[in-house]
Amino acid sequence: MEARELRIGNSIYYDELNIDTGKWHQKEIQVELKNLVELTNGRSLEKNRYNPIPLTEWWLVKVGGKKVNQIHWCINFGELKFYCQFNKKWYSSLDAIYLVDRIQYVHQLQNLYFALTGEELTLKP
């Protein structure tokens, strides 16, 4: 994952060392300017600590997705309907337009939503 793929507010994983246990664990964070600076500067230790969050059915539910059938999901992007089909990676289309790129990560979905609507993709409780 590179800094140019991210926007402030994107959801990603950050690998953090627990001082008490000495073990690493992942926590979900929202990208801030300092994260982008670390990634852009290419500090290898820091760069390896940031990881994309895989797009899963759980995430599709959290952004308001509805399951159409066993493998298809639908999310409203303003006036457009965004369809996902899972087959190892998410294949997607907007209404009848098939998108060549496969969306694999939450930040990619957030960026697509923002590009199409000009608004941030919000999570449902």
MOPAC internal coordinates of N, CA, C and O (Angstrom, degrees):
PM7 1SCF
backbone

  N    0.0000 0     0.00 0     0.00 0    0    0    0
  C    1.4379 1     0.00 0     0.00 0    1    0    0
  C    1.5231 1   108.25 1     0.00 0    2    1    0
  O    1.2310 1   121.23 1   -46.16 1    3    2    1
  N    1.3156 1   115.26 1   133.84 1    3    2    1
  C    1.4586 1   120.40 1  -179.36 1    5    3    2
  C    1.5220 1   110.34 1  -116.23 1    6    5    3
  O    1.2310 1   121.11 1   -23.69 1    7    6    5
  N    1.3219 1   115.48 1   156.31 1    7    6    5
  C    1.4646 1   121.01 1  -176.46 1    9    7    6
  C    1.5214 1   111.76 1   -58.60 1   10    9    7
  O    1.2310 1   119.55 1   146.65 1   11   10    9
  N    1.3157 1   118.47 1   -33.35 1   11   10    9
  C    1.4683 1   119.94 1  -176.75 1   13   11   10
  C    1.5324 1   112.55 1   -67.55 1   14   13   11
  O    1.2310 1   120.35 1   164.46 1   15   14   13
  N    1.3342 1   116.93 1   -15.54 1   15   14   13
  C    1.4620 1   120.58 1   177.30 1   17   15   14
  C    1.5217 1   112.28 1   -82.45 1   18   17   15
  O    1.2310 1   120.34 1   166.82 1   19   18   17
  N    1.3331 1   116.95 1   -13.18 1   19   18   17
  C    1.4527 1   120.92 1  -170.63 1   21   19   18
  C    1.5233 1   112.44 1  -108.41 1   22   21   19
  O    1.2310 1   121.89 1   -27.50 1   23   22   21
  N    1.3219 1   113.99 1   152.50 1   23   22   21
  C    1.4540 1   121.92 1   171.50 1   25   23   22
  C    1.5271 1   106.93 1  -124.43 1   26   25   23
  O    1.2310 1   120.62 1   -24.98 1   27   26   25
  N    1.3180 1   116.43 1   155.02 1   27   26   25
  C    1.4552 1   119.98 1   175.33 1   29   27   26
  C    1.5273 1   107.79 1   -58.99 1   30   29   27
  O    1.2310 1   120.78 1   -48.71 1   31   30   29
  N    1.3236 1   116.10 1   131.29 1   31   30   29
  C    1.4622 1   121.63 1  -178.81 1   33   31   30
  C    1.5176 1   113.51 1   102.03 1   34   33   31
  O    1.2310 1   119.51 1   166.02 1   35   34   33
  N    1.3620 1   118.54 1   -13.98 1   35   34   33
  C    1.4630 1   120.50 1   176.95 1   37   35   34
  C    1.5275 1   110.20 1   -62.46 1   38   37   35
  O    1.2310 1   120.70 1   -30.84 1   39   38   37
  N    1.3205 1   116.27 1   149.16 1   39   38   37
  C    1.4630 1   121.84 1   175.96 1   41   39   38
  C    1.5251 1   109.24 1   -91.48 1   42   41   39
  O    1.2310 1   120.67 1   -52.37 1   43   42   41
  N    1.3337 1   116.32 1   127.63 1   43   42   41
  C    1.4603 1   122.38 1   176.49 1   45   43   42
  C    1.5276 1   108.65 1  -142.55 1   46   45   43
  O    1.2310 1   120.73 1    -9.64 1   47   46   45
  N    1.3258 1   116.22 1   170.36 1   47   46   45
  C    1.4548 1   121.74 1   173.33 1   49   47   46
  C    1.5144 1   109.62 1   -95.00 1   50   49   47
  O    1.2310 1   120.94 1   -34.76 1   51   50   49
  N    1.3278 1   115.81 1   145.24 1   51   50   49
  C    1.4508 1   122.26 1   174.63 1   53   51   50
  C    1.5163 1   107.02 1  -125.94 1   54   53   51
  O    1.2310 1   120.28 1   -55.66 1   55   54   53
  N    1.3328 1   117.07 1   124.34 1   55   54   53
  C    1.4635 1   121.67 1   177.42 1   57   55   54
  C    1.5167 1   108.40 1   -82.18 1   58   57   55
  O    1.2310 1   121.26 1   -57.49 1   59   58   57
  N    1.3171 1   115.20 1   122.51 1   59   58   57
  C    1.4634 1   121.16 1  -174.88 1   61   59   58
  C    1.5217 1   109.99 1  -125.55 1   62   61   59
  O    1.2310 1   120.68 1   -40.68 1   63   62   61
  N    1.3233 1   116.30 1   139.32 1   63   62   61
  C    1.4525 1   122.14 1   177.87 1   65   63   62
  C    1.5183 1   108.96 1   -88.28 1   66   65   63
  O    1.2310 1   120.84 1   -55.08 1   67   66   65
  N    1.3455 1   116.01 1   124.92 1   67   66   65
  C    1.4560 1   120.97 1   175.75 1   69   67   66
  C    1.5261 1   107.08 1   -82.51 1   70   69   67
  O    1.2310 1   120.43 1   -65.71 1   71   70   69
  N    1.3144 1   116.78 1   114.29 1   71   70   69
  C    1.4637 1   121.96 1  -176.50 1   73   71   70
  C    1.5260 1   111.20 1   -60.83 1   74   73   71
  O    1.2310 1   119.87 1   141.27 1   75   74   73
  N    1.3359 1   117.85 1   -38.73 1   75   74   73
  C    1.4654 1   121.84 1  -176.45 1   77   75   74
  C    1.5241 1   112.45 1   -68.23 1   78   77   75
  O    1.2310 1   120.09 1   137.15 1   79   78   77
  N    1.3446 1   117.43 1   -42.85 1   79   78   77
  C    1.4633 1   120.52 1  -175.75 1   81   79   78
  C    1.5247 1   112.91 1   -97.65 1   82   81   79
  O    1.2310 1   120.33 1   161.32 1   83   82   81
  N    1.3212 1   116.97 1   -18.68 1   83   82   81
  C    1.4686 1   120.19 1  -176.92 1   85   83   82
  C    1.5206 1   112.38 1    75.57 1   86   85   83
  O    1.2310 1   119.95 1  -167.77 1   87   86   85
  N    1.3451 1   117.69 1    12.23 1   87   86   85
  C    1.4645 1   121.49 1  -178.13 1   89   87   86
  C    1.5247 1   110.20 1  -107.78 1   90   89   87
  O    1.2310 1   121.39 1   -29.67 1   91   90   89
  N    1.3371 1   114.94 1   150.33 1   91   90   89
  C    1.4598 1   121.81 1   176.89 1   93   91   90
  C    1.5142 1   109.13 1   -88.43 1   94   93   91
  O    1.2310 1   120.34 1   -35.01 1   95   94   93
  N    1.3154 1   116.96 1   144.99 1   95   94   93
  C    1.4611 1   121.56 1   173.29 1   97   95   94
  C    1.5249 1   108.22 1  -145.56 1   98   97   95
  O    1.2310 1   121.46 1   -23.40 1   99   98   97
  N    1.3285 1   114.81 1   156.60 1   99   98   97
  C    1.4599 1   120.61 1   179.41 1  101   99   98
  C    1.5139 1   109.11 1   -97.17 1  102  101   99
  O    1.2310 1   121.10 1   -41.58 1  103  102  101
  N    1.3277 1   115.51 1   138.42 1  103  102  101
  C    1.4579 1   118.84 1   171.46 1  105  103  102
  C    1.5184 1   107.76 1  -131.28 1  106  105  103
  O    1.2310 1   121.47 1   -30.73 1  107  106  105
  N    1.3066 1   114.79 1   149.27 1  107  106  105
  C    1.4661 1   120.17 1   178.97 1  109  107  106
  C    1.5220 1   108.03 1   -81.24 1  110  109  107
  O    1.2310 1   120.73 1   -46.80 1  111  110  109
  N    1.3316 1   116.20 1   133.20 1  111  110  109
  C    1.4586 1   120.99 1   176.90 1  113  111  110
  C    1.5253 1   109.17 1  -132.07 1  114  113  111
  O    1.2310 1   121.00 1   -16.89 1  115  114  113
  N    1.3126 1   115.70 1   163.11 1  115  114  113
  C    1.4587 1   122.43 1   171.88 1  117  115  114
  C    1.5228 1   106.27 1   -99.53 1  118  117  115
  O    1.2310 1   119.76 1   -48.85 1  119  118  117
  N    1.3071 1   118.06 1   131.15 1  119  118  117
  C    1.4627 1   122.26 1  -177.99 1  121  119  118
  C    1.5249 1   110.39 1   -60.53 1  122  121  119
  O    1.2310 1   121.67 1   -46.57 1  123  122  121
  N    1.3269 1   114.40 1   133.43 1  123  122  121
  C    1.4567 1   122.20 1   174.49 1  125  123  122
  C    1.5200 1   107.55 1  -119.10 1  126  125  123
  O    1.2310 1   120.53 1    -9.59 1  127  126  125
  N    1.3041 1   116.59 1   170.41 1  127  126  125
  C    1.4594 1   121.64 1  -179.13 1  129  127  126
  C    1.5254 1   111.39 1   -57.38 1  130  129  127
  O    1.2310 1   119.70 1   139.97 1  131  130  129
  N    1.3351 1   118.19 1   -40.03 1  131  130  129
  C    1.4682 1   120.77 1  -178.60 1  133  131  130
  C    1.5318 1   111.23 1   -62.60 1  134  133  131
  O    1.2310 1   119.68 1   145.01 1  135  134  133
  N    1.3431 1   118.21 1   -34.99 1  135  134  133
  C    1.4627 1   120.85 1   177.17 1  137  135  134
  C    1.5157 1   110.76 1   -64.22 1  138  137  135
  O    1.2310 1   120.44 1   137.44 1  139  138  137
  N    1.3340 1   116.76 1   -42.56 1  139  138  137
  C    1.4552 1   121.25 1  -179.96 1  141  139  138
  C    1.5222 1   110.82 1   -65.37 1  142  141  139
  O    1.2310 1   120.05 1   142.69 1  143  142  141
  N    1.3173 1   117.51 1   -37.31 1  143  142  141
  C    1.4651 1   121.03 1   178.31 1  145  143  142
  C    1.5277 1   109.87 1   -64.75 1  146  145  143
  O    1.2310 1   120.07 1   135.95 1  147  146  145
  N    1.3325 1   117.47 1   -44.05 1  147  146  145
  C    1.4648 1   120.68 1   178.95 1  149  147  146
  C    1.5226 1   111.11 1   -61.58 1  150  149  147
  O    1.2310 1   120.45 1   135.55 1  151  150  149
  N    1.3246 1   116.75 1   -44.45 1  151  150  149
  C    1.4648 1   120.30 1   179.80 1  153  151  150
  C    1.5231 1   111.68 1   -66.81 1  154  153  151
  O    1.2310 1   120.43 1   140.02 1  155  154  153
  N    1.3183 1   116.78 1   -39.98 1  155  154  153
  C    1.4585 1   121.27 1  -178.74 1  157  155  154
  C    1.5230 1   111.26 1   -67.54 1  158  157  155
  O    1.2310 1   120.32 1   141.04 1  159  158  157
  N    1.3199 1   117.00 1   -38.96 1  159  158  157
  C    1.4652 1   120.49 1   179.07 1  161  159  158
  C    1.5207 1   111.98 1   -70.03 1  162  161  159
  O    1.2310 1   120.38 1   164.54 1  163  162  161
  N    1.3220 1   116.88 1   -15.46 1  163  162  161
  C    1.4585 1   121.40 1   174.43 1  165  163  162
  C    1.5121 1   114.89 1    70.99 1  166  165  163
  O    1.2310 1   120.26 1  -154.86 1  167  166  165
  N    1.3262 1   117.11 1    25.14 1  167  166  165
  C    1.4555 1   118.00 1   176.15 1  169  167  166
  C    1.5189 1   107.52 1   -63.05 1  170  169  167
  O    1.2310 1   120.63 1   -65.08 1  171  170  169
  N    1.3120 1   116.41 1   114.92 1  171  170  169
  C    1.4672 1   120.09 1  -169.72 1  173  171  170
  C    1.5190 1   112.87 1   -59.84 1  174  173  171
  O    1.2310 1   119.81 1   141.07 1  175  174  173
  N    1.3171 1   117.96 1   -38.93 1  175  174  173
  C    1.4622 1   119.67 1  -179.45 1  177  175  174
  C    1.5200 1   110.23 1   -63.72 1  178  177  175
  O    1.2310 1   120.53 1   131.91 1  179  178  177
  N    1.3336 1   116.60 1   -48.09 1  179  178  177
  C    1.4586 1   120.67 1  -179.47 1  181  179  178
  C    1.5206 1   111.86 1   -69.20 1  182  181  179
  O    1.2310 1   120.80 1   140.68 1  183  182  181
  N    1.3346 1   116.08 1   -39.32 1  183  182  181
  C    1.4592 1   120.34 1  -176.36 1  185  183  182
  C    1.5301 1   110.91 1   -58.61 1  186  185  183
  O    1.2310 1   120.25 1   142.91 1  187  186  185
  N    1.3221 1   117.13 1   -37.09 1  187  186  185
  C    1.4627 1   121.15 1  -178.45 1  189  187  186
  C    1.5207 1   112.83 1   -75.85 1  190  189  187
  O    1.2310 1   120.15 1   170.16 1  191  190  189
  N    1.3217 1   117.32 1    -9.84 1  191  190  189
  C    1.4548 1   120.41 1  -179.03 1  193  191  190
  C    1.5241 1   112.66 1   -83.82 1  194  193  191
  O    1.2310 1   119.81 1   161.92 1  195  194  193
  N    1.3117 1   117.98 1   -18.08 1  195  194  193
  C    1.4599 1   121.85 1  -178.34 1  197  195  194
  C    1.5178 1   109.51 1  -100.22 1  198  197  195
  O    1.2310 1   120.76 1   -51.84 1  199  198  197
  N    1.3247 1   116.15 1   128.16 1  199  198  197
  C    1.4596 1   120.94 1  -177.67 1  201  199  198
  C    1.5185 1   110.36 1  -136.21 1  202  201  199
  O    1.2310 1   120.70 1   -35.02 1  203  202  201
  N    1.3369 1   116.27 1   144.98 1  203  202  201
  C    1.4722 1   118.66 1   177.65 1  205  203  202
  C    1.5223 1   110.90 1   -70.50 1  206  205  203
  O    1.2310 1   121.00 1   -26.93 1  207  206  205
  N    1.3204 1   115.69 1   153.07 1  207  206  205
  C    1.4660 1   121.79 1   176.32 1  209  207  206
  C    1.5229 1   107.52 1   -93.50 1  210  209  207
  O    1.2310 1   119.82 1   -58.97 1  211  210  209
  N    1.3349 1   117.95 1   121.03 1  211  210  209
  C    1.4699 1   119.74 1   179.19 1  213  211  210
  C    1.5300 1   111.24 1   -61.67 1  214  213  211
  O    1.2310 1   120.91 1   -39.96 1  215  214  213
  N    1.3247 1   115.87 1   140.04 1  215  214  213
  C    1.4571 1   121.37 1   176.59 1  217  215  214
  C    1.5246 1   108.09 1   -75.90 1  218  217  215
  O    1.2310 1   120.84 1   -58.07 1  219  218  217
  N    1.3125 1   115.99 1   121.93 1  219  218  217
  C    1.4684 1   122.03 1  -178.59 1  221  219  218
  C    1.5227 1   109.14 1  -128.42 1  222  221  219
  O    1.2310 1   121.09 1    -7.30 1  223  222  221
  N    1.3204 1   115.52 1   172.70 1  223  222  221
  C    1.4621 1   120.08 1   176.45 1  225  223  222
  C    1.5245 1   110.44 1   -59.80 1  226  225  223
  O    1.2310 1   119.79 1   143.11 1  227  226  225
  N    1.3316 1   118.00 1   -36.89 1  227  226  225
  C    1.4557 1   121.88 1   179.11 1  229  227  226
  C    1.5233 1   109.98 1   -57.25 1  230  229  227
  O    1.2310 1   120.30 1   135.06 1  231  230  229
  N    1.3459 1   117.04 1   -44.94 1  231  230  229
  C    1.4602 1   121.34 1   179.38 1  233  231  230
  C    1.5252 1   111.25 1   -67.07 1  234  233  231
  O    1.2310 1   119.74 1   140.99 1  235  234  233
  N    1.3113 1   118.10 1   -39.01 1  235  234  233
  C    1.4652 1   120.20 1   178.96 1  237  235  234
  C    1.5259 1   111.03 1   -61.86 1  238  237  235
  O    1.2310 1   120.04 1   141.82 1  239  238  237
  N    1.3220 1   117.54 1   -38.18 1  239  238  237
  C    1.4604 1   121.29 1   175.60 1  241  239  238
  C    1.5276 1   109.85 1   -64.46 1  242  241  239
  O    1.2310 1   120.26 1   136.97 1  243  242  241
  N    1.3423 1   117.10 1   -43.03 1  243  242  241
  C    1.4655 1   121.94 1  -177.50 1  245  243  242
  C    1.5343 1   112.96 1   -64.71 1  246  245  243
  O    1.2310 1   119.76 1   155.75 1  247  246  245
  N    1.3391 1   118.07 1   -24.25 1  247  246  245
  C    1.4666 1   120.29 1   178.84 1  249  247  246
  C    1.5310 1   111.50 1  -100.10 1  250  249  247
  O    1.2310 1   120.65 1  -169.51 1  251  250  249
  N    1.3317 1   116.36 1    10.49 1  251  250  249
  C    1.4600 1   120.10 1   174.90 1  253  251  250
  C    1.5135 1   114.69 1    93.09 1  254  253  251
  O    1.2310 1   119.95 1  -165.12 1  255  254  253
  N    1.3151 1   117.71 1    14.88 1  255  254  253
  C    1.4535 1   121.37 1   178.48 1  257  255  254
  C    1.5254 1   111.95 1   -69.38 1  258  257  255
  O    1.2310 1   121.14 1   -30.45 1  259  258  257
  N    1.2992 1   115.42 1   149.55 1  259  258  257
  C    1.4673 1   121.86 1   177.30 1  261  259  258
  C    1.5189 1   108.92 1  -121.00 1  262  261  259
  O    1.2310 1   120.64 1   -45.62 1  263  262  261
  N    1.3181 1   116.38 1   134.38 1  263  262  261
  C    1.4564 1   121.05 1   178.65 1  265  263  262
  C    1.5247 1   108.97 1   -77.05 1  266  265  263
  O    1.2310 1   120.73 1   -56.55 1  267  266  265
  N    1.3387 1   116.22 1   123.45 1  267  266  265
  C    1.4594 1   121.90 1  -178.82 1  269  267  266
  C    1.5237 1   109.91 1   -86.83 1  270  269  267
  O    1.2310 1   120.64 1   136.69 1  271  270  269
  N    1.3156 1   116.38 1   -43.31 1  271  270  269
  C    1.4639 1   123.00 1   175.65 1  273  271  270
  C    1.5288 1   107.71 1  -154.63 1  274  273  271
  O    1.2310 1   119.61 1    19.17 1  275  274  273
  N    1.3220 1   118.35 1  -160.83 1  275  274  273
  C    1.4674 1   121.07 1  -174.17 1  277  275  274
  C    1.5250 1   114.30 1   -60.03 1  278  277  275
  O    1.2310 1   119.28 1   148.05 1  279  278  277
  N    1.3468 1   118.99 1   -31.95 1  279  278  277
  C    1.4669 1   120.14 1  -176.12 1  281  279  278
  C    1.5229 1   114.11 1  -125.32 1  282  281  279
  O    1.2310 1   119.70 1   177.23 1  283  282  281
  N    1.3272 1   118.18 1    -2.77 1  283  282  281
  C    1.4681 1   120.64 1  -177.38 1  285  283  282
  C    1.5265 1   111.65 1  -110.16 1  286  285  283
  O    1.2310 1   121.31 1   -39.62 1  287  286  285
  N    1.3276 1   115.09 1   140.38 1  287  286  285
  C    1.4545 1   123.49 1   176.42 1  289  287  286
  C    1.5200 1   109.16 1  -126.13 1  290  289  287
  O    1.2310 1   120.13 1   -24.37 1  291  290  289
  N    1.3198 1   117.36 1   155.63 1  291  290  289
  C    1.4606 1   121.81 1   177.49 1  293  291  290
  C    1.5292 1   109.31 1  -134.44 1  294  293  291
  O    1.2310 1   120.77 1   -45.59 1  295  294  293
  N    1.3440 1   116.12 1   134.41 1  295  294  293
  C    1.4587 1   122.91 1   174.89 1  297  295  294
  C    1.5227 1   106.82 1  -129.72 1  298  297  295
  O    1.2310 1   120.25 1   -43.68 1  299  298  297
  N    1.3227 1   117.12 1   136.32 1  299  298  297
  C    1.4652 1   120.71 1   175.99 1  301  299  298
  C    1.5217 1   109.49 1   -82.47 1  302  301  299
  O    1.2310 1   120.95 1   -55.12 1  303  302  301
  N    1.3259 1   115.78 1   124.88 1  303  302  301
  C    1.4709 1   123.00 1   174.55 1  305  303  302
  C    1.5110 1   106.27 1  -111.34 1  306  305  303
  O    1.2310 1   120.50 1   -96.36 1  307  306  305
  N    1.3079 1   116.64 1    83.64 1  307  306  305
  C    1.4586 1   119.81 1  -173.87 1  309  307  306
  C    1.5210 1   108.85 1    63.12 1  310  309  307
  O    1.2310 1   120.66 1    58.06 1  311  310  309
  N    1.3261 1   116.34 1  -121.94 1  311  310  309
  C    1.4635 1   121.29 1   179.88 1  313  311  310
  C    1.5233 1   112.50 1   -82.75 1  314  313  311
  O    1.2310 1   120.29 1   166.21 1  315  314  313
  N    1.3263 1   117.05 1   -13.79 1  315  314  313
  C    1.4636 1   121.23 1  -177.97 1  317  315  314
  C    1.5170 1   111.35 1   -93.07 1  318  317  315
  O    1.2310 1   121.23 1   -31.33 1  319  318  317
  N    1.3085 1   115.24 1   148.67 1  319  318  317
  C    1.4650 1   120.21 1   172.47 1  321  319  318
  C    1.5172 1   107.72 1  -102.25 1  322  321  319
  O    1.2310 1   120.92 1   -52.18 1  323  322  321
  N    1.3255 1   115.84 1   127.82 1  323  322  321
  C    1.4542 1   123.01 1   179.48 1  325  323  322
  C    1.5169 1   107.75 1  -102.20 1  326  325  323
  O    1.2310 1   120.52 1   -58.83 1  327  326  325
  N    1.3337 1   116.61 1   121.17 1  327  326  325
  C    1.4592 1   121.06 1  -178.72 1  329  327  326
  C    1.5148 1   110.13 1  -109.09 1  330  329  327
  O    1.2310 1   120.95 1   -40.06 1  331  330  329
  N    1.3195 1   115.78 1   139.94 1  331  330  329
  C    1.4594 1   121.89 1   177.03 1  333  331  330
  C    1.5187 1   108.74 1  -123.59 1  334  333  331
  O    1.2310 1   121.12 1   -36.74 1  335  334  333
  N    1.3077 1   115.47 1   143.26 1  335  334  333
  C    1.4573 1   121.86 1   173.87 1  337  335  334
  C    1.5127 1   107.18 1  -131.41 1  338  337  335
  O    1.2310 1   120.15 1   -54.03 1  339  338  337
  N    1.3210 1   117.32 1   125.97 1  339  338  337
  C    1.4557 1   120.26 1  -177.47 1  341  339  338
  C    1.5218 1   110.97 1   -92.43 1  342  341  339
  O    1.2310 1   121.36 1   -53.07 1  343  342  341
  N    1.3271 1   115.00 1   126.93 1  343  342  341
  C    1.4609 1   122.79 1   173.58 1  345  343  342
  C    1.5301 1   106.24 1  -155.55 1  346  345  343
  O    1.2310 1   120.85 1  -102.12 1  347  346  345
  N    1.3278 1   115.98 1    77.88 1  347  346  345
  C    1.4625 1   125.78 1  -174.18 1  349  347  346
  C    1.5283 1   111.54 1    74.57 1  350  349  347
  O    1.2310 1   119.70 1   137.56 1  351  350  349
  N    1.3018 1   118.18 1   -42.44 1  351  350  349
  C    1.4628 1   123.67 1   172.97 1  353  351  350
  C    1.5195 1   105.86 1  -135.46 1  354  353  351
  O    1.2310 1   120.32 1   -21.68 1  355  354  353
  N    1.3117 1   116.99 1   158.32 1  355  354  353
  C    1.4585 1   119.78 1  -179.46 1  357  355  354
  C    1.5187 1   110.55 1   -77.99 1  358  357  355
  O    1.2310 1   120.40 1   -57.01 1  359  358  357
  N    1.3188 1   116.85 1   122.99 1  359  358  357
  C    1.4592 1   122.78 1   170.95 1  361  359  358
  C    1.5206 1   106.07 1   -94.99 1  362  361  359
  O    1.2310 1   119.86 1   -33.85 1  363  362  361
  N    1.2998 1   117.86 1   146.15 1  363  362  361
  C    1.4442 1   117.68 1  -174.43 1  365  363  362
  C    1.5156 1   113.41 1  -142.91 1  366  365  363
  O    1.2310 1   121.74 1   -20.61 1  367  366  365
  N    1.3367 1   114.27 1   159.39 1  367  366  365
  C    1.4595 1   120.66 1   177.02 1  369  367  366
  C    1.5253 1   108.23 1  -150.44 1  370  369  367
  O    1.2310 1   121.02 1   -25.04 1  371  370  369
  N    1.3132 1   115.66 1   154.96 1  371  370  369
  C    1.4657 1   122.49 1   173.92 1  373  371  370
  C    1.5130 1   106.69 1  -111.11 1  374  373  371
  O    1.2310 1   121.11 1   -62.81 1  375  374  373
  N    1.3216 1   115.49 1   117.19 1  375  374  373
  C    1.4549 1   121.00 1  -172.17 1  377  375  374
  C    1.5262 1   108.40 1    48.07 1  378  377  375
  O    1.2310 1   119.08 1    64.85 1  379  378  377
  N    1.3244 1   119.36 1  -115.15 1  379  378  377
  C    1.4734 1   120.67 1  -178.19 1  381  379  378
  C    1.5239 1   112.59 1   -99.78 1  382  381  379
  O    1.2310 1   119.62 1  -172.94 1  383  382  381
  N    1.3326 1   118.34 1     7.06 1  383  382  381
  C    1.4665 1   121.54 1  -178.51 1  385  383  382
  C    1.5237 1   109.19 1   -95.77 1  386  385  383
  O    1.2310 1   120.69 1   -61.71 1  387  386  385
  N    1.3146 1   116.28 1   118.29 1  387  386  385
  C    1.4635 1   120.97 1   179.60 1  389  387  386
  C    1.5213 1   109.34 1   -82.21 1  390  389  387
  O    1.2310 1   120.30 1   -50.40 1  391  390  389
  N    1.3224 1   117.03 1   129.60 1  391  390  389
  C    1.4558 1   121.55 1   177.89 1  393  391  390
  C    1.5236 1   109.09 1   -91.52 1  394  393  391
  O    1.2310 1   120.40 1   -53.19 1  395  394  393
  N    1.3168 1   116.85 1   126.81 1  395  394  393
  C    1.4607 1   120.99 1  -177.38 1  397  395  394
  C    1.5227 1   110.73 1   -68.29 1  398  397  395
  O    1.2310 1   120.16 1   137.20 1  399  398  397
  N    1.3376 1   117.29 1   -42.80 1  399  398  397
  C    1.4524 1   120.10 1  -178.14 1  401  399  398
  C    1.5173 1   110.43 1   -69.14 1  402  401  399
  O    1.2310 1   121.56 1   -41.40 1  403  402  401
  N    1.3071 1   114.63 1   138.60 1  403  402  401
  C    1.4606 1   120.01 1   175.83 1  405  403  402
  C    1.5105 1   108.40 1   -90.15 1  406  405  403
  O    1.2310 1   120.68 1   -47.87 1  407  406  405
  N    1.2850 1   116.31 1   132.13 1  407  406  405
  C    1.4524 1   120.27 1   177.38 1  409  407  406
  C    1.5219 1   107.15 1   -90.32 1  410  409  407
  O    1.2310 1   121.43 1   -62.39 1  411  410  409
  N    1.3160 1   114.87 1   117.61 1  411  410  409
  C    1.4592 1   120.59 1  -176.86 1  413  411  410
  C    1.5221 1   112.92 1  -108.35 1  414  413  411
  O    1.2310 1   120.59 1   156.01 1  415  414  413
  N    1.3523 1   116.48 1   -23.99 1  415  414  413
  C    1.4586 1   119.75 1  -169.93 1  417  415  414
  C    1.5266 1   111.65 1  -128.21 1  418  417  415
  O    1.2310 1   121.65 1   -24.98 1  419  418  417
  N    1.3249 1   114.45 1   155.02 1  419  418  417
  C    1.4616 1   121.55 1  -178.61 1  421  419  418
  C    1.5221 1   111.06 1   -58.76 1  422  421  419
  O    1.2310 1   119.39 1   137.80 1  423  422  421
  N    1.3390 1   118.76 1   -42.20 1  423  422  421
  C    1.4706 1   119.63 1  -177.47 1  425  423  422
  C    1.5299 1   111.40 1   -64.53 1  426  425  423
  O    1.2310 1   119.71 1   150.24 1  427  426  425
  N    1.3397 1   118.16 1   -29.76 1  427  426  425
  C    1.4631 1   120.43 1   176.93 1  429  427  426
  C    1.5237 1   110.43 1   -67.76 1  430  429  427
  O    1.2310 1   120.50 1   138.98 1  431  430  429
  N    1.3228 1   116.65 1   -41.02 1  431  430  429
  C    1.4668 1   121.16 1   176.92 1  433  431  430
  C    1.5267 1   110.23 1   -64.53 1  434  433  431
  O    1.2310 1   120.32 1   137.53 1  435  434  433
  N    1.3400 1   116.99 1   -42.47 1  435  434  433
  C    1.4625 1   120.77 1   178.13 1  437  435  434
  C    1.5313 1   110.89 1   -61.22 1  438  437  435
  O    1.2310 1   120.61 1   137.71 1  439  438  437
  N    1.3224 1   116.45 1   -42.29 1  439  438  437
  C    1.4693 1   120.34 1  -178.75 1  441  439  438
  C    1.5281 1   111.77 1   -67.80 1  442  441  439
  O    1.2310 1   120.21 1   139.57 1  443  442  441
  N    1.3321 1   117.20 1   -40.43 1  443  442  441
  C    1.4615 1   120.81 1   177.96 1  445  443  442
  C    1.5285 1   110.07 1   -62.98 1  446  445  443
  O    1.2310 1   120.75 1   134.61 1  447  446  445
  N    1.3126 1   116.17 1   -45.39 1  447  446  445
  C    1.4656 1   120.43 1   179.09 1  449  447  446
  C    1.5240 1   110.78 1   -58.85 1  450  449  447
  O    1.2310 1   120.59 1   133.86 1  451  450  449
  N    1.3360 1   116.49 1   -46.14 1  451  450  449
  C    1.4654 1   120.40 1  -179.73 1  453  451  450
  C    1.5315 1   111.04 1   -63.71 1  454  453  451
  O    1.2310 1   120.45 1   139.03 1  455  454  453
  N    1.3351 1   116.74 1   -40.97 1  455  454  453
  C    1.4688 1   120.50 1  -179.77 1  457  455  454
  C    1.5278 1   111.40 1   -63.03 1  458  457  455
  O    1.2310 1   119.96 1   144.55 1  459  458  457
  N    1.3238 1   117.68 1   -35.45 1  459  458  457
  C    1.4587 1   121.41 1  -176.96 1  461  459  458
  C    1.5197 1   114.34 1   -85.39 1  462  461  459
  O    1.2310 1   120.70 1   148.27 1  463  462  461
  N    1.3393 1   116.27 1   -31.73 1  463  462  461
  C    1.4651 1   118.76 1  -173.62 1  465  463  462
  C    1.5222 1   113.92 1  -113.91 1  466  465  463
  O    1.2310 1   120.02 1   161.47 1  467  466  465
  N    1.3413 1   117.57 1   -18.53 1  467  466  465
  C    1.4614 1   120.44 1  -175.69 1  469  467  466
  C    1.5185 1   112.83 1    75.73 1  470  469  467
  O    1.2310 1   120.30 1  -170.10 1  471  470  469
  N    1.3275 1   117.04 1     9.90 1  471  470  469
  C    1.4616 1   122.26 1  -179.74 1  473  471  470
  C    1.5275 1   109.73 1  -124.68 1  474  473  471
  O    1.2310 1   121.04 1   -20.83 1  475  474  473
  N    1.3223 1   115.61 1   159.17 1  475  474  473
  C    1.4694 1   120.49 1   177.35 1  477  475  474
  C    1.5365 1   109.20 1   -78.52 1  478  477  475
  O    1.2310 1   120.84 1   -35.40 1  479  478  477
  N    1.3028 1   116.00 1   144.60 1  479  478  477
  C    1.4572 1   122.55 1   175.47 1  481  479  478
  C    1.5298 1   107.56 1   -78.68 1  482  481  479
  O    1.2310 1   120.32 1   -59.49 1  483  482  481
  N    1.3226 1   117.00 1   120.51 1  483  482  481
  C    1.4502 1   120.33 1  -177.03 1  485  483  482
  C    1.5187 1   110.97 1  -102.29 1  486  485  483
  O    1.2310 1   121.56 1   -29.40 1  487  486  485
  N    1.3217 1   114.62 1   150.60 1  487  486  485
  C    1.4522 1   121.27 1   178.76 1  489  487  486
  C    1.5078 1   109.98 1   -87.55 1  490  489  487
  O    1.2310 1   120.90 1   -37.85 1  491  490  489
  N    1.3302 1   115.89 1   142.15 1  491  490  489
  C    1.4590 1   121.90 1   176.60 1  493  491  490
  C    1.5208 1   108.35 1   -88.40 1  494  493  491
  O    1.2310 1   120.04 1   -33.66 1  495  494  493
  N    1.3383 1   117.53 1   146.34 1  495  494  493
  C    1.4839 1   119.58 1   179.40 1  497  495  494
  C    1.5068 1   111.76 1   -69.04 1  498  497  495
  O    1.2310 1   120.10 1   180.00 1  499  498  497

